[in-house]
Amino acid sequence: FIESLKVDMPEVFRPRQRTPLRPSGPPLPVNGERGTAASPNMTPLPIHGERRPEGQERGIALPFQGGTIFLATETGSRSTVVEEDGGIRLFLAEDESTVPHEFVREWYLKKAWEQLAASSQRWSTAMGLKYRNLRVKDQKSLWGSCTSDGDLNFNWRLILAPPPILEYVVVHELAHLRELNHSKRFWSVVAAWCPDYQQRRGWLRKNEKDLRWDPARLDL
């Protein structure tokens, strides 16, 4: 009987496709080819930490990839963060002892790792370079660093910036694998793969204060 239903109503039994999490605003495409990376949106970052207007589901605005997603909270059988269209939902167990914003921080670290690992792999292949290890940290001042042993370190808050800004920092740190300095030769390597790096670097400096956002500020 079930098999016949699958034939007669395939749309019912077709696996549901998960909608990717996207912040509000237009997408910012980035290509892993020399000189073709998209320029960042130079508009200021939106204000975050505000709740949704009345009439919408209660939630808190969060920064994500240069746009905004929303956080909703509710009680669950166990504490976890679930992605959904337009944002994330934080389920908290009634006996949970961990501070709620720590779950949000861990989610950000996870998303930052995913994006930075994928970007580093893509750009290192394109640039013909090889790094040893990649770490995502809660750094206070640096956006990224590269050691003489070939280890890459990145600030998780890069996931708050538009994707082209994250891509620039990745290219910047990978370029140190060839020139472990900030000489003219180093900047020539960066410019070869990210011709508008000065614009991206300027955007990062201009918006640095807003990117130093911390989930601990959330009123949960």
NUVOGU-668924 format. One record per residue: residue number from 1; residue in three letters; x, y, z negated of N, C-alpha, C in turn. Coordinates in Angstrom, 2 decimals. Layout:
BEGIN
> NUM ALA X Y Z X Y Z X Y Z
...
REM end
This chain:
BEGIN
> 1 PHE 0.83 -1.21 0.00 0.00 0.00 0.00 0.86 1.26 0.00
> 2 ILE 1.88 1.29 -0.88 2.76 2.45 -0.96 3.49 2.66 0.35
> 3 GLU 3.94 1.56 0.96 4.66 1.67 2.21 3.79 2.26 3.31
> 4 SER 2.49 1.87 3.31 1.59 2.42 4.33 1.37 3.91 4.11
> 5 LEU 1.31 4.34 2.84 1.15 5.77 2.54 2.36 6.56 3.02
> 6 LYS 3.55 5.98 2.88 4.75 6.67 3.35 4.70 6.93 4.85
> 7 VAL 4.06 6.00 5.57 3.93 6.16 7.01 2.86 7.19 7.34
> 8 ASP 1.72 7.14 6.62 0.60 8.04 6.92 0.82 9.46 6.39
> 9 MET 1.53 9.60 5.26 1.74 10.92 4.66 3.22 11.12 4.32
> 10 PRO 4.04 11.21 5.34 5.49 11.33 5.08 5.85 12.59 4.32
> 11 GLU 5.03 13.68 4.48 5.37 14.93 3.80 5.27 14.81 2.29
> 12 VAL 4.46 13.88 1.80 4.29 13.70 0.36 5.51 13.00 -0.25
> 13 PHE 6.08 12.07 0.51 7.17 11.26 -0.02 8.54 11.79 0.39
> 14 ARG 8.55 12.88 1.17 9.83 13.45 1.59 10.52 14.07 0.38
> 15 PRO 11.82 13.79 0.15 12.54 14.36 -1.00 12.51 15.88 -0.95
> 16 ARG 12.28 16.50 -2.10 12.25 17.96 -2.19 13.66 18.51 -2.12
> 17 GLN 13.82 19.57 -1.33 15.12 20.21 -1.22 15.23 21.29 -2.29
> 18 ARG 16.35 21.29 -2.98 16.56 22.27 -4.03 16.87 23.64 -3.43
> 19 THR 16.17 24.66 -3.88 16.41 26.01 -3.41 17.67 26.56 -4.06
> 20 PRO 18.67 26.99 -3.26 19.90 27.50 -3.85 19.65 28.78 -4.63
> 21 LEU 20.40 28.95 -5.71 20.26 30.15 -6.52 20.90 31.31 -5.80
> 22 ARG 20.13 32.36 -5.58 20.64 33.55 -4.90 20.24 34.79 -5.68
> 23 PRO 21.16 35.74 -5.85 20.79 36.99 -6.50 19.94 37.82 -5.56
> 24 SER 19.24 38.82 -6.10 18.47 39.71 -5.26 19.40 40.54 -4.40
> 25 GLY 18.91 40.99 -3.24 19.73 41.76 -2.33 20.17 40.92 -1.15
> 26 PRO 20.70 41.55 -0.09 21.10 40.82 1.11 22.32 39.97 0.86
> 27 PRO 22.43 38.82 1.56 23.60 37.96 1.40 24.85 38.63 1.94
> 28 LEU 26.00 38.25 1.43 27.27 38.81 1.87 28.13 37.68 2.41
> 29 PRO 28.08 37.42 3.72 28.82 36.30 4.29 30.32 36.51 4.20
> 30 VAL 31.05 35.42 4.00 32.51 35.46 3.96 33.03 34.31 4.79
> 31 ASN 33.96 34.59 5.68 34.54 33.55 6.52 35.97 33.28 6.10
> 32 GLY 36.41 32.05 6.26 37.77 31.68 5.88 38.74 31.76 7.03
> 33 GLU 38.61 32.76 7.88 39.50 32.92 9.01 40.23 34.26 8.91
> 34 ARG 41.40 34.31 9.47 42.21 35.51 9.40 41.45 36.72 9.95
> 35 GLY 41.36 37.75 9.13 40.80 39.01 9.58 39.31 39.03 9.78
> 36 THR 38.56 38.02 9.32 37.12 38.02 9.59 36.29 38.04 8.32
> 37 ALA 36.92 38.20 7.17 36.15 38.23 5.92 35.28 39.47 5.87
> 38 ALA 34.04 39.30 5.42 33.11 40.42 5.38 33.51 41.43 4.33
> 39 SER 33.25 42.71 4.60 33.54 43.76 3.64 32.50 43.75 2.54
> 40 PRO 32.88 44.17 1.32 31.92 44.16 0.22 30.90 45.27 0.33
> 41 ASN 29.77 45.05 -0.30 28.76 46.09 -0.40 29.29 47.10 -1.42
> 42 MET 29.49 48.35 -1.01 30.14 49.33 -1.86 29.18 50.07 -2.78
> 43 THR 27.94 49.61 -2.86 26.98 50.24 -3.76 27.31 49.86 -5.20
> 44 PRO 26.94 50.72 -6.18 27.22 50.42 -7.59 26.48 49.16 -8.03
> 45 LEU 27.01 48.51 -9.05 26.34 47.34 -9.60 25.06 47.76 -10.31
> 46 PRO 24.00 46.93 -10.25 22.75 47.26 -10.94 22.90 47.18 -12.45
> 47 ILE 21.99 47.82 -13.18 22.00 47.79 -14.63 21.40 46.46 -15.09
> 48 HIS 22.04 45.83 -16.06 21.57 44.53 -16.52 21.27 44.55 -18.02
> 49 GLY 20.55 43.53 -18.45 20.15 43.44 -19.84 18.73 43.93 -20.05
> 50 GLU 18.07 44.39 -18.97 16.70 44.86 -19.07 15.72 43.71 -18.85
> 51 ARG 14.55 43.81 -19.46 13.55 42.76 -19.30 12.69 43.05 -18.07
> 52 ARG 12.02 42.00 -17.57 11.17 42.16 -16.40 10.00 43.07 -16.71
> 53 PRO 9.49 43.76 -15.66 8.32 44.61 -15.87 7.12 43.79 -16.32
> 54 GLU 6.16 44.46 -16.96 4.95 43.77 -17.39 4.24 43.18 -16.18
> 55 GLY 3.64 42.02 -16.38 2.96 41.35 -15.27 3.81 40.25 -14.67
> 56 GLN 5.10 40.28 -14.96 5.99 39.22 -14.51 6.38 38.37 -15.71
> 57 GLU 6.89 37.17 -15.42 7.33 36.31 -16.50 8.43 37.01 -17.28
> 58 ARG 8.35 36.91 -18.59 9.34 37.55 -19.42 10.72 37.01 -19.11
> 59 GLY 11.65 37.90 -18.95 13.01 37.49 -18.65 13.96 38.65 -18.78
> 60 ILE 15.24 38.34 -18.81 16.28 39.34 -18.96 17.12 39.37 -17.69
> 61 ALA 17.40 40.57 -17.18 18.21 40.72 -15.98 19.66 40.41 -16.27
> 62 LEU 20.26 39.58 -15.42 21.66 39.19 -15.56 22.42 39.53 -14.28
> 63 PRO 23.70 39.92 -14.40 24.51 40.16 -13.20 24.98 38.85 -12.61
> 64 PHE 24.99 38.76 -11.28 25.45 37.54 -10.63 25.76 37.84 -9.17
> 65 GLN 27.02 37.69 -8.77 27.47 37.87 -7.40 27.04 39.22 -6.81
> 66 GLY 27.14 40.26 -7.58 26.83 41.59 -7.09 25.36 41.94 -7.09
> 67 GLY 24.51 41.03 -7.52 23.07 41.26 -7.55 22.51 40.95 -8.92
> 68 THR 21.25 40.58 -8.96 20.57 40.33 -10.22 19.81 39.01 -10.18
> 69 ILE 19.94 38.25 -11.25 19.10 37.09 -11.48 18.42 37.29 -12.82
> 70 PHE 17.45 36.45 -13.15 16.73 36.62 -14.41 16.85 35.39 -15.28
> 71 LEU 16.93 35.66 -16.59 17.03 34.60 -17.59 15.73 34.53 -18.37
> 72 ALA 15.14 33.34 -18.40 13.95 33.08 -19.23 14.33 32.05 -20.28
> 73 THR 13.73 32.11 -21.43 14.03 31.15 -22.50 12.76 30.49 -22.99
> 74 GLU 12.89 29.24 -23.41 11.78 28.54 -24.03 12.32 27.36 -24.85
> 75 THR 11.47 26.83 -25.70 11.86 25.71 -26.54 11.84 24.42 -25.74
> 76 GLY 12.83 23.56 -25.95 12.90 22.28 -25.25 13.31 21.17 -26.19
> 77 SER 13.28 19.95 -25.68 13.68 18.81 -26.50 15.19 18.81 -26.74
> 78 ARG 15.94 19.43 -25.82 17.38 19.59 -25.99 17.80 20.91 -25.37
> 79 SER 18.93 21.42 -25.79 19.41 22.71 -25.31 20.17 22.54 -24.00
> 80 THR 19.75 23.28 -22.99 20.39 23.20 -21.68 19.99 24.40 -20.84
> 81 VAL 20.75 24.66 -19.79 20.44 25.73 -18.84 20.09 25.08 -17.50
> 82 VAL 18.95 25.49 -16.94 18.47 24.94 -15.68 18.34 26.06 -14.66
> 83 GLU 18.88 25.84 -13.47 18.75 26.83 -12.40 17.38 26.71 -11.74
> 84 GLU 16.81 27.85 -11.41 15.55 27.87 -10.69 15.56 29.05 -9.74
> 85 ASP 14.60 29.13 -8.86 14.58 30.18 -7.86 14.56 31.56 -8.52
> 86 GLY 15.58 32.35 -8.25 15.64 33.70 -8.78 16.30 33.83 -10.12
> 87 GLY 16.77 32.73 -10.72 17.40 32.88 -12.02 17.68 31.56 -12.71
> 88 ILE 17.78 31.63 -14.02 18.05 30.45 -14.83 17.09 30.42 -16.02
> 89 ARG 16.86 29.23 -16.54 15.99 29.05 -17.70 16.79 28.34 -18.80
> 90 LEU 16.81 28.96 -19.95 17.53 28.42 -21.09 16.56 27.72 -22.02
> 91 PHE 16.69 26.39 -22.12 15.89 25.60 -23.05 16.69 25.47 -24.35
> 92 LEU 16.05 25.77 -25.48 16.71 25.68 -26.76 15.97 24.71 -27.67
> 93 ALA 16.69 23.73 -28.19 16.10 22.79 -29.14 15.83 23.53 -30.45
> 94 GLU 14.79 23.13 -31.15 14.40 23.81 -32.38 15.50 23.74 -33.44
> 95 ASP 16.28 22.66 -33.43 17.33 22.51 -34.44 18.70 22.93 -33.91
> 96 GLU 18.72 23.68 -32.81 19.99 24.09 -32.20 20.74 25.05 -33.12
> 97 SER 22.02 24.76 -33.34 22.85 25.60 -34.20 23.78 26.51 -33.41
> 98 THR 23.99 26.18 -32.13 24.86 27.00 -31.29 24.17 28.31 -30.94
> 99 VAL 24.93 29.39 -30.95 24.39 30.70 -30.59 23.91 30.65 -29.13
> 100 PRO 22.67 31.10 -28.84 22.11 30.97 -27.49 22.97 31.52 -26.37
> 101 HIS 23.60 32.67 -26.59 24.35 33.26 -25.48 25.57 32.43 -25.09
> 102 GLU 26.01 31.50 -25.96 27.14 30.63 -25.60 26.75 29.68 -24.47
> 103 PHE 25.49 29.27 -24.42 25.03 28.42 -23.32 25.06 29.20 -22.01
> 104 VAL 24.69 30.48 -22.08 24.73 31.33 -20.89 26.17 31.52 -20.43
> 105 ARG 27.08 31.73 -21.37 28.50 31.89 -21.02 29.04 30.63 -20.35
> 106 GLU 28.69 29.46 -20.88 29.16 28.21 -20.29 28.62 28.04 -18.87
> 107 TRP 27.39 28.49 -18.64 26.83 28.40 -17.29 27.61 29.29 -16.34
> 108 TYR 27.93 30.50 -16.77 28.73 31.40 -15.94 30.10 30.80 -15.64
> 109 LEU 30.73 30.21 -16.64 32.04 29.60 -16.43 31.95 28.47 -15.39
> 110 LYS 30.88 27.70 -15.46 30.68 26.61 -14.51 30.52 27.15 -13.09
> 111 LYS 29.69 28.18 -12.92 29.47 28.75 -11.59 30.74 29.42 -11.06
> 112 ALA 31.48 30.07 -11.96 32.73 30.70 -11.53 33.72 29.64 -11.07
> 113 TRP 33.81 28.55 -11.81 34.72 27.47 -11.42 34.34 26.93 -10.04
> 114 GLU 33.07 26.69 -9.81 32.63 26.15 -8.53 33.03 27.06 -7.38
> 115 GLN 32.77 28.36 -7.53 33.06 29.31 -6.45 34.55 29.51 -6.26
> 116 LEU 35.29 29.65 -7.36 36.72 29.90 -7.26 37.48 28.68 -6.75
> 117 ALA 37.07 27.50 -7.16 37.72 26.28 -6.67 37.49 26.11 -5.18
> 118 ALA 36.25 26.34 -4.74 35.94 26.20 -3.31 36.67 27.25 -2.48
> 119 SER 36.69 28.48 -2.98 37.36 29.56 -2.26 38.87 29.33 -2.21
> 120 SER 39.46 28.91 -3.31 40.91 28.67 -3.35 41.30 27.54 -2.40
> 121 GLN 40.48 26.51 -2.34 40.76 25.40 -1.43 40.67 25.84 0.02
> 122 ARG 39.62 26.60 0.32 39.41 27.07 1.69 40.54 27.99 2.15
> 123 TRP 40.87 28.98 1.31 41.89 29.95 1.70 43.30 29.36 1.67
> 124 SER 43.60 28.48 0.76 44.94 27.89 0.72 45.18 27.05 1.98
> 125 THR 44.14 26.37 2.43 44.25 25.59 3.67 44.47 26.51 4.86
> 126 ALA 43.69 27.59 4.93 43.81 28.53 6.04 45.18 29.21 6.07
> 127 MET 45.71 29.52 4.88 46.97 30.24 4.78 48.19 29.31 4.80
> 128 GLY 47.94 28.00 4.79 49.05 27.05 4.81 49.83 27.03 3.51
> 129 LEU 49.13 27.23 2.39 49.78 27.28 1.08 49.18 26.20 0.17
> 130 LYS 49.92 25.84 -0.86 49.45 24.81 -1.78 49.70 25.25 -3.21
> 131 TYR 48.65 25.26 -4.02 48.80 25.59 -5.43 48.76 24.31 -6.25
> 132 ARG 49.19 24.41 -7.51 49.26 23.21 -8.36 47.97 23.02 -9.16
> 133 ASN 47.66 23.95 -10.04 46.47 23.87 -10.88 45.65 25.15 -10.77
> 134 LEU 44.37 25.04 -11.07 43.48 26.20 -11.08 42.74 26.23 -12.41
> 135 ARG 42.77 27.38 -13.05 42.08 27.55 -14.32 41.19 28.78 -14.28
> 136 VAL 40.04 28.68 -14.91 39.13 29.81 -15.05 39.07 30.16 -16.52
> 137 LYS 39.40 31.42 -16.84 39.55 31.81 -18.23 38.68 33.02 -18.58
> 138 ASP 38.60 33.29 -19.88 37.93 34.48 -20.38 39.01 35.52 -20.63
> 139 GLN 39.54 36.09 -19.55 40.64 37.03 -19.65 40.12 38.44 -19.96
> 140 LYS 40.87 39.16 -20.75 40.44 40.49 -21.18 40.80 41.59 -20.19
> 141 SER 41.91 41.44 -19.48 42.35 42.52 -18.60 42.62 42.08 -17.17
> 142 LEU 43.20 40.89 -16.98 43.56 40.45 -15.64 42.36 39.83 -14.91
> 143 TRP 42.32 40.03 -13.59 41.33 39.34 -12.76 41.86 38.02 -12.24
> 144 GLY 43.17 37.94 -12.15 43.79 36.71 -11.69 45.29 36.78 -11.89
> 145 SER 45.94 35.62 -11.83 47.39 35.57 -11.93 47.88 34.29 -11.27
> 146 CYS 49.15 34.31 -10.91 49.79 33.15 -10.28 51.14 32.95 -10.94
> 147 THR 51.44 31.75 -11.39 52.71 31.47 -12.06 53.75 31.01 -11.05
> 148 SER 54.99 31.01 -11.49 56.08 30.55 -10.62 55.98 29.06 -10.34
> 149 ASP 55.20 28.34 -11.15 54.99 26.91 -10.91 53.83 26.63 -9.96
> 150 GLY 53.16 27.69 -9.50 52.06 27.50 -8.55 50.71 27.32 -9.19
> 151 ASP 50.56 27.74 -10.44 49.26 27.65 -11.12 48.47 28.94 -10.91
> 152 LEU 47.20 28.81 -10.57 46.32 29.97 -10.38 45.39 30.11 -11.58
> 153 ASN 45.27 31.32 -12.08 44.37 31.62 -13.18 43.42 32.73 -12.75
> 154 PHE 42.14 32.55 -13.04 41.15 33.54 -12.65 40.24 33.89 -13.81
> 155 ASN 39.72 35.11 -13.77 38.76 35.59 -14.75 37.36 35.15 -14.34
> 156 TRP 36.60 34.52 -15.24 35.27 34.03 -14.88 34.34 35.15 -14.45
> 157 ARG 34.62 36.38 -14.87 33.74 37.50 -14.54 33.76 37.87 -13.07
> 158 LEU 34.65 37.25 -12.30 34.63 37.48 -10.85 33.32 36.99 -10.24
> 159 ILE 32.63 36.07 -10.92 31.35 35.58 -10.41 30.27 36.66 -10.51
> 160 LEU 30.53 37.72 -11.26 29.58 38.83 -11.38 29.69 39.77 -10.17
> 161 ALA 30.82 39.77 -9.51 31.08 40.68 -8.39 30.55 40.09 -7.08
> 162 PRO 30.36 40.93 -6.06 29.99 40.40 -4.74 31.01 39.38 -4.26
> 163 PRO 30.59 38.35 -3.54 31.52 37.30 -3.09 32.77 37.81 -2.39
> 164 PRO 32.70 38.85 -1.53 33.94 39.31 -0.89 34.99 39.82 -1.87
> 165 ILE 34.56 40.29 -3.03 35.52 40.74 -4.04 36.24 39.53 -4.63
> 166 LEU 35.49 38.49 -4.94 36.09 37.24 -5.43 37.07 36.69 -4.40
> 167 GLU 36.67 36.72 -3.13 37.53 36.20 -2.07 38.84 36.99 -2.00
> 168 TYR 38.76 38.32 -2.16 39.97 39.14 -2.13 40.94 38.74 -3.24
> 169 VAL 40.42 38.55 -4.46 41.28 38.18 -5.58 41.93 36.82 -5.33
> 170 VAL 41.19 35.91 -4.74 41.76 34.60 -4.42 42.89 34.74 -3.41
> 171 VAL 42.66 35.49 -2.34 43.71 35.70 -1.33 44.91 36.38 -1.97
> 172 HIS 44.66 37.36 -2.82 45.73 38.09 -3.52 46.62 37.13 -4.31
> 173 GLU 46.00 36.26 -5.11 46.79 35.34 -5.93 47.48 34.27 -5.10
> 174 LEU 46.83 33.81 -4.05 47.48 32.83 -3.17 48.69 33.44 -2.48
> 175 ALA 48.61 34.72 -2.14 49.74 35.39 -1.49 50.97 35.39 -2.39
> 176 HIS 50.76 35.32 -3.70 51.90 35.27 -4.63 52.67 33.95 -4.52
> 177 LEU 52.05 32.94 -3.95 52.77 31.69 -3.72 53.88 31.88 -2.69
> 178 ARG 53.73 32.90 -1.87 54.75 33.22 -0.86 55.66 34.36 -1.34
> 179 GLU 55.07 35.33 -2.03 55.83 36.47 -2.55 55.38 36.71 -3.99
> 180 LEU 56.19 36.30 -4.94 55.83 36.43 -6.36 56.21 37.83 -6.86
> 181 ASN 55.61 38.82 -6.23 55.89 40.23 -6.54 54.81 41.07 -5.90
> 182 HIS 54.95 42.37 -5.94 54.02 43.27 -5.25 54.79 44.16 -4.27
> 183 SER 55.68 43.53 -3.55 56.48 44.24 -2.56 55.68 44.49 -1.29
> 184 LYS 56.28 45.20 -0.35 55.64 45.44 0.94 55.37 44.12 1.66
> 185 ARG 56.29 43.17 1.50 56.09 41.87 2.15 54.88 41.15 1.55
> 186 PHE 54.68 41.29 0.23 53.51 40.69 -0.40 52.23 41.28 0.18
> 187 TRP 52.16 42.61 0.23 50.93 43.25 0.72 50.71 42.98 2.21
> 188 SER 51.78 42.69 2.93 51.64 42.32 4.34 50.95 40.96 4.46
> 189 VAL 51.28 40.05 3.55 50.62 38.74 3.54 49.14 38.91 3.23
> 190 VAL 48.81 39.72 2.22 47.42 39.96 1.86 46.67 40.58 3.04
> 191 ALA 47.27 41.60 3.67 46.62 42.30 4.77 46.39 41.41 5.97
> 192 ALA 47.26 40.42 6.17 47.11 39.50 7.31 45.83 38.70 7.20
> 193 TRP 45.41 38.40 5.97 44.22 37.57 5.75 43.02 38.36 5.26
> 194 CYS 43.28 39.53 4.74 42.19 40.38 4.23 42.52 41.82 4.62
> 195 PRO 42.28 42.18 5.88 42.68 43.51 6.39 42.10 44.68 5.60
> 196 ASP 40.92 44.53 5.03 40.30 45.63 4.28 40.53 45.49 2.78
> 197 TYR 41.67 44.88 2.39 41.92 44.63 0.97 41.93 45.90 0.14
> 198 GLN 42.33 47.03 0.74 42.36 48.28 -0.02 40.95 48.71 -0.42
> 199 GLN 39.99 48.48 0.46 38.60 48.81 0.16 38.09 47.91 -0.96
> 200 ARG 38.39 46.64 -0.88 37.94 45.70 -1.92 38.63 45.98 -3.25
> 201 ARG 39.90 46.28 -3.17 40.65 46.61 -4.38 40.08 47.87 -5.04
> 202 GLY 39.72 48.84 -4.19 39.14 50.08 -4.71 37.79 49.83 -5.36
> 203 TRP 36.97 48.95 -4.75 35.67 48.63 -5.33 35.85 47.97 -6.69
> 204 LEU 36.82 47.08 -6.80 37.07 46.38 -8.06 37.48 47.36 -9.15
> 205 ARG 38.32 48.31 -8.81 38.73 49.30 -9.80 37.57 50.21 -10.20
> 206 LYS 36.77 50.60 -9.23 35.65 51.50 -9.51 34.59 50.84 -10.39
> 207 ASN 34.37 49.55 -10.21 33.32 48.83 -10.93 33.84 47.96 -12.07
> 208 GLU 35.12 48.13 -12.39 35.74 47.27 -13.40 35.01 47.33 -14.74
> 209 LYS 34.60 48.51 -15.15 33.94 48.65 -16.45 32.66 47.85 -16.51
> 210 ASP 31.85 47.88 -15.43 30.59 47.14 -15.41 30.83 45.64 -15.35
> 211 LEU 31.92 45.23 -14.73 32.21 43.80 -14.63 32.71 43.21 -15.94
> 212 ARG 33.07 44.06 -16.90 33.52 43.57 -18.21 32.34 43.22 -19.10
> 213 TRP 31.25 42.86 -18.50 30.03 42.49 -19.21 30.24 41.19 -19.97
> 214 ASP 29.54 41.07 -21.11 29.69 39.87 -21.94 28.32 39.34 -22.32
> 215 PRO 28.06 38.03 -22.15 26.76 37.45 -22.53 26.42 37.67 -24.00
> 216 ALA 27.42 37.94 -24.83 27.16 38.15 -26.25 26.28 39.38 -26.49
> 217 ARG 26.18 40.25 -25.48 25.35 41.46 -25.61 23.87 41.15 -25.42
> 218 LEU 23.55 39.98 -24.94 22.16 39.64 -24.66 21.34 39.53 -25.96
> 219 ASP 20.13 40.03 -25.88 19.22 39.96 -27.02 18.36 38.71 -26.86
> 220 LEU 18.88 37.58 -27.37 18.18 36.29 -27.24 17.66 35.82 -28.58
REM end
